[in-house]
Amino acid sequence: SDWFSITAQYNLTDNSSTIICFLDFIVTNKKFSWQLLDVFFGFLERKTDFFIGAGKANAEKIVLSKFKEHQKKVEEVC
C-alpha cells in the first residue's frame, strides 16, 4: 500500500493516529521509499515546532547528525 491509501484509513488530526499511520507505512513498505522522507518531514512540519523551534541551522544540523549516526552503524555492519 502507499501513503495515500494508508492516510485514508486514519484520522490524521489525532497525533496517535498519525504515528500509527506512519508506522504502518514503514512496515508495509519493505524497500526504502523516498516518499518516506516526505512523510517524516511532513509529520514534523504539521505536528511539531521542529523547523521553527530548533531554528533552520540547528534543525539541519540535527537531521545531518542523525543521518551520519545511522550511516556509521550501517557501515560498521557492512
DSSP file with accessible surface (Angstrom, degrees, kcal/mol):
  #  RESIDUE AA STRUCTURE BP1 BP2  ACC     N-H-->O    O-->H-N    N-H-->O    O-->H-N    TCO  KAPPA ALPHA  PHI   PSI    X-CA   Y-CA   Z-CA
    1    1 A S              0   0   82      0, 0.0     2,-0.2     0, 0.0     3,-0.0   0.000 360.0 360.0 360.0 158.5    0.0    0.0    0.0
    2    2 A D     >  -     0   0   75      1,-0.1     4,-2.1    27,-0.0     3,-0.2  -0.629 360.0 -97.2-111.0 174.3    1.1    3.6   -0.4
    3    3 A W  H  > S+     0   0   29      1,-0.2     4,-2.7    -2,-0.2     5,-0.2   0.891 119.5  53.2 -57.2 -42.1    0.9    6.6    1.8
    4    4 A F  H  > S+     0   0  136      1,-0.2     4,-1.1     2,-0.2    -1,-0.2   0.898 110.3  45.8 -67.9 -37.4   -2.2    8.0    0.3
    5    5 A S  H  4 S+     0   0   50     -3,-0.2     4,-0.5     2,-0.2    -1,-0.2   0.861 113.6  50.9 -72.4 -31.8   -4.2    4.8    0.7
    6    6 A I  H >< S+     0   0    0     -4,-2.1     3,-1.7     1,-0.2     4,-0.5   0.922 104.3  56.5 -69.6 -41.9   -2.9    4.5    4.3
    7    7 A T  H >< S+     0   0   31     -4,-2.7     3,-1.2     1,-0.3     5,-0.2   0.831  98.5  62.1 -62.2 -29.0   -3.9    8.0    5.2
    8    8 A A  T 3< S+     0   0   89     -4,-1.1    -1,-0.3     1,-0.2    -2,-0.2   0.753  98.5  57.9 -66.5 -20.8   -7.5    7.3    4.1
    9    9 A Q  T <  S+     0   0  118     -3,-1.7     2,-0.3    -4,-0.5    -1,-0.2   0.622 107.2  50.7 -83.1 -15.1   -7.6    4.6    6.9
   10   10 A Y  S <  S-     0   0   66     -3,-1.2     2,-0.9    -4,-0.5     8,-0.0  -0.901  78.8-120.8-128.4 154.6   -6.8    7.1    9.7
   11   11 A N    >   -     0   0   98     -2,-0.3     3,-1.5     1,-0.1     6,-0.2  -0.811  26.9-164.6 -89.8 104.4   -8.0   10.4   11.1
   12   12 A L  T 3  S+     0   0   45     -2,-0.9    -1,-0.1     1,-0.3     6,-0.1   0.429  75.7  79.7 -79.1   5.4   -4.7   12.4   10.9
   13   13 A T  T 3  S+     0   0  111      4,-0.0     2,-0.5     5,-0.0    -1,-0.3   0.665  83.1  75.7 -80.0 -12.9   -6.0   15.1   13.2
   14   14 A D  S <> S-     0   0   72     -3,-1.5     4,-2.1     1,-0.1     5,-0.2  -0.850  77.2-145.0-100.7 125.8   -5.1   12.8   16.1
   15   15 A N  H  > S+     0   0   86     -2,-0.5     4,-2.3     1,-0.2     5,-0.2   0.887  99.9  52.8 -57.9 -41.3   -1.4   12.5   16.9
   16   16 A S  H  > S+     0   0   63      1,-0.2     4,-2.4     2,-0.2    -1,-0.2   0.911 109.5  49.2 -64.6 -37.8   -1.7    8.8   17.9
   17   17 A S  H  > S+     0   0   23     -6,-0.2     4,-2.7     2,-0.2    -1,-0.2   0.885 108.8  53.7 -66.2 -37.1   -3.4    8.0   14.6
   18   18 A T  H  X S+     0   0    1     -4,-2.1     4,-2.6     2,-0.2    -2,-0.2   0.928 110.0  46.8 -63.3 -43.1   -0.6    9.9   12.8
   19   19 A I  H  X S+     0   0   85     -4,-2.3     4,-2.7     2,-0.2     5,-0.2   0.927 112.6  49.4 -65.7 -43.5    2.0    7.8   14.5
   20   20 A I  H  X S+     0   0   84     -4,-2.4     4,-2.6     1,-0.2    -2,-0.2   0.931 111.9  49.2 -60.3 -43.7    0.1    4.6   13.8
   21   21 A C  H  X S+     0   0    0     -4,-2.7     4,-2.4     2,-0.2    -2,-0.2   0.924 111.1  49.7 -62.0 -44.5   -0.2    5.6   10.2
   22   22 A F  H  X S+     0   0   37     -4,-2.6     4,-2.1     1,-0.2    -2,-0.2   0.939 112.5  46.7 -61.3 -45.7    3.5    6.4    9.9
   23   23 A L  H  X S+     0   0   97     -4,-2.7     4,-2.5     1,-0.2    -2,-0.2   0.898 110.4  53.1 -65.5 -38.8    4.5    3.1   11.5
   24   24 A D  H  X S+     0   0   41     -4,-2.6     4,-2.5    -5,-0.2     5,-0.2   0.921 107.7  51.9 -61.2 -42.2    2.0    1.2    9.2
   25   25 A F  H  X S+     0   0    1     -4,-2.4     4,-1.3     1,-0.2    -2,-0.2   0.931 110.6  47.7 -59.6 -45.4    3.6    2.9    6.2
   26   26 A I  H  < S+     0   0   70     -4,-2.1     3,-0.2     1,-0.2    -2,-0.2   0.929 113.9  46.4 -63.3 -45.4    7.1    1.8    7.3
   27   27 A V  H  < S+     0   0   94     -4,-2.5    -1,-0.2     1,-0.2    -2,-0.2   0.892 113.9  46.8 -67.1 -39.8    6.1   -1.8    8.0
   28   28 A T  H  < S+     0   0   54     -4,-2.5     2,-0.8    -5,-0.2    -1,-0.2   0.691 105.3  62.7 -80.5 -16.4    4.2   -2.3    4.7
   29   29 A N     <  +     0   0   49     -4,-1.3    -1,-0.2    -3,-0.2     4,-0.1  -0.806  60.8 174.7-110.7  90.6    6.9   -0.8    2.5
   30   30 A K        +     0   0  183     -2,-0.8     2,-0.2    -3,-0.1    -1,-0.2   0.800  62.1  66.4 -71.4 -30.1    9.9   -3.1    3.0
   31   31 A K  S    S-     0   0  183      1,-0.1     2,-0.1     0, 0.0     0, 0.0  -0.631 102.9 -90.9 -87.2 153.9   12.0   -1.3    0.4
   32   32 A F        -     0   0  123     -2,-0.2     2,-0.4     3,-0.0    -1,-0.1  -0.366  43.0-162.9 -63.9 137.5   13.2    2.2    1.0
   33   33 A S    >>  -     0   0   27     -4,-0.1     3,-1.3     1,-0.1     4,-0.6  -0.989  22.6-147.6-124.9 128.7   10.9    4.8   -0.4
   34   34 A W  H >> S+     0   0  195     -2,-0.4     4,-1.2     1,-0.3     3,-0.8   0.814 101.8  67.7 -61.2 -26.5   11.8    8.4   -0.9
   35   35 A Q  H 3> S+     0   0   53      1,-0.3     4,-2.6     2,-0.2    -1,-0.3   0.817  86.1  68.6 -63.8 -27.4    8.3    9.2   -0.1
   36   36 A L  H <> S+     0   0   40     -3,-1.3     4,-2.8     1,-0.2    -1,-0.3   0.893  97.2  51.8 -58.4 -40.0    9.0    8.0    3.5
   37   37 A L  H <X S+     0   0   69     -3,-0.8     4,-2.9    -4,-0.6     5,-0.3   0.909 109.0  50.0 -64.7 -40.1   11.2   11.1    3.9
   38   38 A D  H  X S+     0   0  119     -4,-1.2     4,-2.4     2,-0.2    -2,-0.2   0.915 111.4  49.1 -62.1 -41.1    8.4   13.3    2.7
   39   39 A V  H  X S+     0   0    6     -4,-2.6     4,-2.3     2,-0.2    -2,-0.2   0.944 113.6  46.3 -63.2 -46.6    6.0   11.6    5.2
   40   40 A F  H  X S+     0   0   80     -4,-2.8     4,-2.2     2,-0.2    -2,-0.2   0.953 116.9  41.5 -63.5 -50.3    8.5   12.0    8.1
   41   41 A F  H  X S+     0   0   62     -4,-2.9     4,-2.4     1,-0.2    -1,-0.2   0.856 113.0  55.0 -70.5 -30.7    9.3   15.7    7.4
   42   42 A G  H  X S+     0   0   10     -4,-2.4     4,-2.7    -5,-0.3     5,-0.3   0.900 107.0  51.3 -64.2 -40.1    5.7   16.4    6.7
   43   43 A F  H  X S+     0   0   42     -4,-2.3     4,-2.9     2,-0.2     5,-0.3   0.944 110.5  48.0 -60.7 -46.9    4.8   15.0   10.1
   44   44 A L  H  X S+     0   0   21     -4,-2.2     4,-1.3     1,-0.2     6,-0.5   0.904 113.0  49.6 -60.6 -39.8    7.5   17.2   11.7
   45   45 A E  H  < S+     0   0  139     -4,-2.4    -2,-0.2     1,-0.2    -1,-0.2   0.932 120.2  33.8 -64.2 -46.5    6.1   20.2    9.8
   46   46 A R  H  < S+     0   0  125     -4,-2.7    -2,-0.2     1,-0.2    -1,-0.2   0.833 128.3  31.4 -80.6 -34.4    2.4   19.6   10.7
   47   47 A K  H  < S+     0   0   58     -4,-2.9     2,-0.3    -5,-0.3    -3,-0.2   0.456 116.1  38.4-111.6  -3.1    2.7   18.2   14.3
   48   48 A T     <  -     0   0   59     -4,-1.3     3,-0.2    -5,-0.3     4,-0.1  -0.869  68.3-124.2-138.1 175.2    5.8   19.8   15.8
   49   49 A D     >> +     0   0  113     -2,-0.3     4,-3.9     1,-0.2     5,-0.7   0.040  68.2 126.1-105.1  24.4    7.7   23.0   16.1
   50   50 A F  H  >5S+     0   0   36     -6,-0.5     4,-1.5     1,-0.2     5,-0.2   0.890  73.1  42.5 -51.4 -48.9   10.9   21.3   14.8
   51   51 A F  H  45S+     0   0   92     -7,-0.2     4,-0.3    -3,-0.2    -1,-0.2   0.875 128.1  29.1 -72.6 -34.7   11.6   23.7   12.0
   52   52 A I  H  45S+     0   0  153      2,-0.1    -2,-0.2    -4,-0.1     3,-0.1   0.906 122.5  47.6 -89.2 -47.0   10.7   26.9   13.9
   53   53 A G  H  <5S+     0   0   52     -4,-3.9    -3,-0.2     1,-0.2    -2,-0.2   0.857 117.2  41.8 -65.8 -36.7   11.6   25.9   17.4
   54   54 A A  S  <<S-     0   0   24     -4,-1.5     4,-0.3    -5,-0.7    -1,-0.2   0.708 110.5-124.6 -83.0 -20.5   15.0   24.4   16.5
   55   55 A G     >  -     0   0   30     -4,-0.3     4,-3.1    -5,-0.2     5,-0.2   0.214  26.4 -87.7  81.1 146.4   15.9   27.1   14.1
   56   56 A K  H  > S+     0   0  160      1,-0.2     4,-2.3     2,-0.2     5,-0.2   0.934 125.8  43.2 -57.1 -52.1   16.9   26.4   10.5
   57   57 A A  H  > S+     0   0   78      1,-0.2     4,-2.1     2,-0.2    -1,-0.2   0.917 117.7  45.9 -63.2 -41.7   20.6   25.9   11.0
   58   58 A N  H  > S+     0   0   78     -4,-0.3     4,-2.6     2,-0.2    -1,-0.2   0.897 110.6  53.0 -69.9 -38.7   20.1   23.8   14.1
   59   59 A A  H  X S+     0   0    5     -4,-3.1     4,-2.4     2,-0.2    -2,-0.2   0.934 111.5  46.3 -61.0 -45.5   17.3   21.7   12.5
   60   60 A E  H  X S+     0   0  115     -4,-2.3     4,-2.7    -5,-0.2     5,-0.2   0.909 111.8  52.0 -62.9 -40.1   19.6   20.9    9.6
   61   61 A K  H  X S+     0   0  147     -4,-2.1     4,-2.5    -5,-0.2    -2,-0.2   0.910 110.1  48.6 -62.6 -42.5   22.5   20.1   12.0
   62   62 A I  H  X S+     0   0   69     -4,-2.6     4,-2.4     2,-0.2     5,-0.2   0.939 112.9  47.0 -63.6 -46.7   20.2   17.7   13.9
   63   63 A V  H  X S+     0   0   53     -4,-2.4     4,-2.4     2,-0.2    -2,-0.2   0.940 114.7  46.0 -62.4 -47.1   19.0   15.9   10.8
   64   64 A L  H  X S+     0   0   90     -4,-2.7     4,-2.8     1,-0.2     5,-0.2   0.910 111.1  53.2 -64.4 -39.0   22.5   15.6    9.4
   65   65 A S  H  X S+     0   0   66     -4,-2.5     4,-2.3    -5,-0.2    -1,-0.2   0.928 111.4  45.0 -61.7 -45.1   23.9   14.4   12.7
   66   66 A K  H  X S+     0   0  105     -4,-2.4     4,-2.2     2,-0.2     5,-0.2   0.887 111.9  53.0 -67.4 -37.7   21.2   11.6   13.0
   67   67 A F  H  X S+     0   0  122     -4,-2.4     4,-2.7    -5,-0.2    -2,-0.2   0.960 111.8  45.0 -59.6 -49.5   21.8   10.7    9.3
   68   68 A K  H  X S+     0   0  120     -4,-2.8     4,-2.4     1,-0.2    -2,-0.2   0.877 109.9  56.1 -64.2 -37.5   25.6   10.3   10.0
   69   69 A E  H  X S+     0   0   72     -4,-2.3     4,-1.4    -5,-0.2    -1,-0.2   0.937 114.1  38.4 -59.3 -47.8   24.9    8.4   13.2
   70   70 A H  H  X S+     0   0   99     -4,-2.2     4,-1.9     2,-0.2    -2,-0.2   0.854 112.8  56.5 -77.3 -31.0   22.8    5.7   11.4
   71   71 A Q  H  X S+     0   0   83     -4,-2.7     4,-2.5    -5,-0.2    -2,-0.2   0.918 105.7  52.6 -63.4 -40.7   25.0    5.7    8.3
   72   72 A K  H  X S+     0   0  127     -4,-2.4     4,-2.1     1,-0.2    -1,-0.2   0.902 106.6  52.8 -61.8 -41.4   28.0    4.9   10.6
   73   73 A K  H  X S+     0   0  106     -4,-1.4     4,-1.3     1,-0.2    -1,-0.2   0.910 110.5  47.3 -62.2 -41.8   26.1    1.9   12.1
   74   74 A V  H  X S+     0   0   89     -4,-1.9     4,-2.1     1,-0.2     3,-0.3   0.917 110.7  51.5 -66.1 -43.4   25.4    0.5    8.6
   75   75 A E  H  < S+     0   0  121     -4,-2.5    -1,-0.2     1,-0.2    -2,-0.2   0.847 105.8  55.5 -63.3 -34.1   29.0    1.0    7.5
   76   76 A E  H  < S+     0   0  136     -4,-2.1    -1,-0.2     1,-0.2    -2,-0.2   0.842 110.4  45.8 -66.6 -33.2   30.2   -0.9   10.6
   77   77 A V  H  <        0   0  127     -4,-1.3    -2,-0.2    -3,-0.3    -1,-0.2   0.855 360.0 360.0 -76.0 -38.6   28.0   -3.9    9.7
   78   78 A C     <        0   0  135     -4,-2.1    -3,-0.1    -5,-0.1    -1,-0.1   0.090 360.0 360.0 -77.8 360.0   29.0   -3.9    6.0
